[in-house]
């Protein structure tokens, strides 16, 4: 299959999906060099993409549902509107990727270096981002409800309109982070001094995590 063009391989993968695997061929790009590839709007549902090099590729609005992206390199890729629901993201590299409006519920991104990424309006509900480096990242209007951000570095991050309700934030740093009246920490678990070291004066009182502060 690797002798086929990428368009032919996508065509065969579409048949594989449509026939539930009885016909066609499952797309396998594991370890392939796909740098700069133009795959906008492609369906990569269930594809084998572990270790694939997608640096600076156009993957906007690609459907990655259920695909295996373990160890894939997505640095600098355009991933606007991409859907990663139930995809395996262990060890994936995303630094400087554009994830505007990307769907990443339950994503495992712990210890990830996410500096330079764009996470505006991204859905990271229930994501595991423990100890992730989100320093200076634009996460405005992102959905971080019930996410695990324990030990994460969110210093200088833009969190205007972000929903961090029910999030686990113990040990997270918010120094220099930017909030607005629509940022919410309702029912979040957080160290008592974490947000107090940031400029929280613009956050509505009812959106502060007073009942769930620790220490």
N, C-alpha and C positions, 0 to 999 in steps of 0.2 A: 504493500500500500504506500510505502514511503516514496515509491517511484512516481506516484500520481501527483498532479498539481494540487495545491491546497483547495482550490475550488471543487475539484473532483472528490477529494477526501471529505469535504464538507457535505457534498451531495450524497455520498455513500453513508455518511453518518446520519443524515436526515432520514434516509430510508431505514437505517438501523433503529432509529428512534420510533419511527412510524409503525414499524412491524414488530416492535418489542424484541428486537434482536434476532428475529428469524431470517431476515434478509439484510443486505447492506453490510457495512463494516464499521464498527465502533471507532471513532476518531482517537488515534494514539499519537500525540505529539510529545510524549515524554522525552525530556532531554534535548529536544530539537531547538535549533536557533531560529526564533521567530522575531528577532529584533526588527522593529519598524514595520511589522506586518499590518496590513489594512483589513481588519476583520469586523468593522463596525456592523452592529445588529446581528452578528452571527449567533447561531444556536450551538453552544458547546456543552449542552446538557449531558452529564454523565461521561464526559470525555476524560481520557487519561492525559493529564497535563503536568505530572510531577516533574520538577526540575526543568521545565520549559523556560527558555529565555525569551521573555516578551518585552524586554526593555524598549521603551519609547514606541510601543505598538499602539495602534488605534483600536481599542477594545471597547469603545463606548457602546453602551446599550447591549452588550453581549450577555447572553444567558448562560451562566456558569453553574446553574443548579445541579447539585449532586456530583460535580466534577472533582477530580483529584488534582489539586494544585500544590500539593506538599512540596516545599522547596523551590517553587517557581520564582522567577525573577521578574517582577512587575515594576521595577523602578522606572519612574518617568513615564509610565504608560498612561494613556487616556482611558479611564475607566468610568467616565460619567454615565450614570444610570445603569451600570452593570448589576446583574443579579447574582449574588453569591450564596443564595439560600441553600443550606445543607452541604455546601462545598467544603472540602478539606483544605484548610489554609495553613497547616502546620509548617512553620519555617519559611513562609512566603515573605519575599522582600518587596516592600511597597514604598520605600522612601521616594518622595517627590512625585508620587502618582496623583492623578486627578480623580478623586472618588466622589465628586459632586453628585448627590442624589443616588449614590450606590446603595444597594440593599445587602447588608452584612449582618443579619440577625444571628445571634449565637456564634459569631465568628471567634476563633481562637487566635488571638494576636498577642499573647503574653510575651513580654520582653522585646516586642517588635520596635524597630527604629522607624517611626512614622514622621520624622521631621520633613517638612517641605510638602507633605501631602495636603490635598484640599479635601476636607470632609464636610463641606457645607451641605446641610440637609440630608446627610447620610443617615441610614438606619442602622444603628449599632445596638439595638435592643438586646439585652442579655449577653452581649459580647464579653469575652474574657480578654481584657487588655491589661492585666496585671503587670506592673512595672514597665509598661510601654513608654517610649520616649515620644511625647506629643508636644514637645517644646515649640511654642510659637505657631502651632497648627491652627488653621481656621476651621472651627467646628461650629460655626454659627448655625442655629436652627437644626442642629443634629439631634437625633433621638438616641439617648444614652440611658434610657430607662432600665434599671436593674442591671446595668453593666458592672463588671468587676474592674475597677480602676485602682485597686489597692497598690500603693507604691508608684503609681504612674507620675511622670513629670509633665504637668500641664502648665508650667510656668510660661507666661506671656501668650498662652493660647487664647484664641478668640472664641468665647462661649456665649455670645449674645443670642438669646432665644433658645439656647440648648436645654434639653430636658434631661436632667440628671436625677430625677425622682427615683427613689428606691435603689440608687446606685451604691456600690461598696467602694468607699473612697478613703479608707484608712491608710495613712502614710502618703497620700497623694499630695503633690505640691501645686499650689495655685498662685504662687507669687507672680505678680504682674499680669495675671490673667484678666481678660476684659469681659465684663458681664453687662447685662442691661436689665430692665424691669421684667422682661419675660424669661430670663434665666431662672430655672427652678431646681432646688435641691430638696424638694419635699420628701420626707421620710428617708433621705439618704443617710448612710452611716459614715461618719466623717470625724476626724480629729477636731477637737474644739478650736484649736488655733489655726487650722488649715485655711479656711476661708477668711478668718479674721485678719490674716496677714495679707490678704488681697483687698482690692477696692470693692467692697460689697454694698456700698451706700446706695447704689442704684437698684439693687434687687428688692422687690417687694417683700415686706416682712413675712407675709404668709408663704413665701416661696423659700424661706430660709430653713435649714435643718436643725432648728433648736432642740427638737425633741429627741434627736438621734445622734447627738454629738457624743464623742467618747474622749475621755481624758481631759 
